Amino acid sequence: MTLRLDSRLSLFLPAGRRREAQRVAPDGTSTLGHLVESLGVPLPEVGPMTVDGAPVGPSYQPAAGETVDVAAVPRPQPVPLEPGQHAPRFLLDVHLGTLARRLRLLGLDTAYHNDMDDPSLVEQANRERRVLLTQDRGLLRRRALWLGAYVRGARPDDQLRDILERFAPPLRPWTRCTACNGELAPVDKADVETLLQVGTRRSYDVYGRCVDCGQVYWRGAHGDHLARIVDSALATVTAARGDSSA
């Protein structure tokens, strides 16, 4: 049989096998999902699959001589939301700390740990219905995981763009603590001035404080850099949503 893979899935294939058509020998018992993963492609990255135009699922058992078309997951990718939830929640593995801070900067509910093993990550993602973001393909292949996504790119800018293009989530910039993910609330300068350096007290009058960890925020010297990240993110999400409605 032949698996015809979407070109966007080629990065998961060994360098010497990055071609659209993949010859696979069905054994009569392996499912289509198993055969796709045997090539190195995690199922959370796979979209619709068809045989002769008819949709099939991962549990389908292909036969010799068939040709299966395997699409990449659609973008923007819909995420099931809990009642009262307005945007996807995320959980990031240990290698994506900078991305976690940037998602929080944009107001997205983003959990991150630098000391959690794979089973614990899957358990939290499932319990809290968070999309697990990782560059660990093995983690995405865990059967118990309800929903995960492979993060493309080595640079934080590229990683952020990839996630925003994939999920196009509604953004609420400047509303979350980048340190702990808590929500920010406005605070009077008089209530926090004892926590501030003299230069900060003299230069700034508008502050916010995390309701969970107490971290105090203001638009400091780094504000222009963060504002550029926010503006670029808003433009990326707008473009992604426009593509989906075109």
Secondary structure, 3 states (H helix, E strand, C coil): CEEEECHHHHHHCCHHHCCCEEECCCCCCCCHHHHHHHCCCCHHHEEEEEECCEEECCCCCCCCCCEEEEEECCCCCCCCCCCCCCCCEEEECCCCHHHHHHHHHCCCCEEECCCCCHHHHHHHHHHHCEEEEECCHHHHCCCCCCCEEECCCCCHHHHHHHHHHHHCCCCCCCCECCCCCCEEEEECHHHHHHHCCHHHHHHCCCEEEECCCCCEECCCCCHHHHHHHHHHHHHHHHHHHHHHHC
